[in-house]
């Protein structure tokens, strides 16, 4: 379970780092996956990525180290639950590969363009995401709940206090 936020990285650092990374082909990171790579690298280390191509794998994907599985599950959960599911909604899932975890979109009958748009949206979501510091004696639980509600755009139902 993710419980420490010491893995959040500065956006300026990450953008500079990503702009310097070149894919194995010697090209810069493809434009339709770049926002997602930038967003993910604030939180986890990415290994490989592709924006998807009609003649190859027709969906965008990013490979992440298995050591970051808990963080990746947490981030996917935040993104996938940011709104109520609707027909045609694109979810992001984690598929184990031989040496990596592959983050990829799951949707029925979505076009490559729609999947790429979802990758950009997920990336921008991660780039803007702000999470609370772990609760202290002063903040207790109310401040973190408010920050999480703001991050996911939903209210968390209040529970009655125990007697």
SVG drawing of the C-alpha trace seen along z (x, -y; Angstrom):
<svg xmlns="http://www.w3.org/2000/svg" viewBox="-23 -24 42 37">
<polyline fill="none" stroke="black" stroke-width="0.4" points="0.0,0.0 1.3,-3.4 1.6,-5.5 4.5,-7.8 4.7,-10.7 8.4,-11.0 8.4,-9.7 6.7,-12.8 9.2,-14.6 9.4,-18.2 7.7,-18.9 10.5,-21.1 13.0,-18.3 10.8,-15.8 10.0,-17.8 13.7,-18.5 14.6,-14.9 11.8,-13.6 12.8,-16.2 16.4,-14.7 15.3,-11.1 15.4,-9.6 13.6,-6.4 15.7,-3.4 15.2,-4.6 17.0,-7.9 13.8,-10.0 12.3,-12.1 9.3,-10.5 6.3,-10.4 3.9,-13.4 0.8,-11.4 2.4,-9.6 4.7,-12.3 2.2,-13.9 1.6,-10.5 5.4,-9.8 5.9,-13.2 3.0,-12.6 4.1,-9.1 7.7,-10.1 6.7,-12.4 5.7,-9.3 7.4,-6.2 10.3,-5.4 9.2,-4.6 11.2,-2.3 9.7,-2.3 6.7,-3.9 4.8,-4.1 1.9,-6.3 0.5,-3.3 0.4,-2.8 -2.3,-1.3 0.2,1.1 1.7,2.3 0.2,2.2 -2.9,0.0 -2.9,-1.5 -0.6,-3.7 1.4,-2.1 4.1,-2.8 6.4,-0.2 7.2,-0.7 9.5,1.2 7.8,3.9 9.2,2.3 6.7,-0.6 3.6,1.7 1.9,0.3 2.4,-3.3 1.1,-2.5 -2.0,-0.7 -2.6,-3.7 -2.3,-6.2 -4.5,-4.1 -7.1,-3.8 -7.2,-7.6 -7.6,-8.2 -10.1,-5.4 -12.4,-6.5 -12.3,-10.2 -15.8,-10.1 -18.7,-7.6 -18.2,-5.0 -20.1,-5.7 -20.5,-3.8 -17.3,-4.1 -15.2,-5.2 -11.5,-4.4 -9.9,-2.8 -6.2,-2.3 -4.9,1.1 -1.6,2.8 -0.5,5.9 2.5,7.9 5.1,8.4 8.3,10.5 10.5,7.7 8.1,4.8 4.5,3.7 2.8,2.3 0.2,-0.5 -2.3,-0.4 -5.9,-1.6 -8.9,0.7 -11.9,-0.2 -14.4,1.4 -14.4,0.2 -12.2,-2.9 -10.2,-4.3 -6.4,-4.8 -7.1,-8.6 -9.5,-8.1 -6.9,-6.0 -4.2,-8.5 -6.5,-11.3 -7.0,-9.3 -3.2,-9.0 -2.9,-12.7 -5.7,-13.2 -4.2,-10.7 -0.8,-12.4 -2.2,-15.9 -4.2,-14.5 -1.0,-13.1 0.9,-16.3 -1.7,-18.4 -2.3,-15.8 -1.6,-17.1 -1.8,-14.7 -1.8,-15.5 1.1,-15.0 0.5,-12.1 -1.8,-13.3 -0.1,-14.8 -1.5,-15.3 -2.5,-18.8 -4.2,-18.0 -5.7,-14.7 -7.7,-13.3 -9.9,-16.2 -7.3,-18.1 -6.1,-15.0 -9.6,-14.0 -10.3,-17.4 -7.1,-17.3 -8.0,-13.8 -11.6,-14.9 -10.1,-17.9 -7.6,-15.6 -10.2,-13.1 -13.0,-15.6 -15.4,-13.7 -16.8,-14.0 -15.9,-11.2 -19.1,-10.3 -18.8,-11.3 -19.1,-8.6 -20.6,-9.0 -18.1,-9.1 -17.9,-6.0 -19.3,-6.5"/>
</svg>
